[in-house]
Structure formats: C-alpha cells, structure tokens
C-alpha cells in the first residue's frame, strides 16, 4: 500500500456534478506542457527576432496553448471547484 498503487484520480465537479478521470501521466504531461508554454512566451518576449520568426513563434505558442488541458479543471463548466478521489488499481 503506497502512493504508486493509485494509477487514476477520479475528479468530481462540485458545481455541475460532472465526473472524469485523469492519470498521473496526464498530470505530468500537463505540467510539462504548461512549463514549456511559459518558457516559450518568455523567450519570445525578450529576444530580438525577425518579424517572420516572431510570427512563427506566436503560432507555435498558440498551438501549444490549444493542446494544453488542465486536468483539474472541469471540462464542462470550466470551474476549478473540484473534489478528488484516488482510485485503486489492480
């Protein structure tokens, strides 16, 4: 019995009652992508680029932001008023 026994997290929205599941892997990937987005925004702001490079970077950042999904935000109503419960795996 340890932390690694739990593979999934059941999330329940306290506002709309929606239930969804997320895994530790999805949470790690989400944190990594969020960190990469913030680093790309910082890099694009403070470096001197040509207009073409700047446009490409803005497009890349927009694509990364569209791929980012917060695993602890309700997919239906968007609130972060969520209750978590670890689900035991076999």
N, C-alpha and C positions, 0 to 999 in steps of 0.2 A: 504494500500500500504506500504509494508515493505520488508525487506530483506528475510523474511521467505516465501514470496509469490512466490519466484522463486525456483523451485524444480530442474530444469535442466539447464545445461550450454551447449550451442552449441559451439563447437570448430571447427575452420576452419584453415587448414594448409595454410600458405601463400606461401609455396614452391610448393606443388603438388596439392593443391585445395581440398584435402580430407576433408570431413565433418563428425564429430562424436559427440555424446552426452555423457555427464557424469553427475552424480548427486552429490549432496553434501555428501551423504552417501558414495559413492565410493571414494570421495576425502578424507574423514575422515579415511576410512579403509586403503587407500593407505598410508597416513601419519603414521598411527599406525604401519603398517607392516614395513615401512621404518625405524621407530624408533626401532622396535624390532630387525630388522636385524643388525643395528649398535650396539645395546646393546649386541647382541649375539656375534658379531665379537670381541668387546672389551673384553667381558668375556672370550672368547675362547683364546684370545691372552695373557692375563695377569695372568690367573690362571694356577696352575700346575695340569695337568691331566695325567691320564694314556694314553697310545697310543690308546687303544680301545675307550675310552671316547672322545679323541680328534678327532678320525676318525668319530665317531657318530655325534659330534658337527659340523664338517665340512660338513657332508652330510646333516644335518638339515639346516644349513645356506644356502647351495646350493639350497635346495628345497624351502626355503623361498624366495630366490632371484629369482627363476624361477616363483614363484607366484606373485611377485611384478610387477605391471603395473603402469607406470607414467601416470596419467590421462591427463596431459598437454603436452604429447609428441605424435607426430603424429604416429599412428600405422603403416602407410605405409612406410614413408621415414625416420622416427626417429628424425626429427628436432623438436626443441622447438620454432620455429618461427611460433607461433600460435595466432590467433585472437579469443577472447572470446566474447560471447554474452549470456546474461541471457534470458531464455525462460519462459514466464509467464505460470503458470498452472491455471487450473480452480478452 
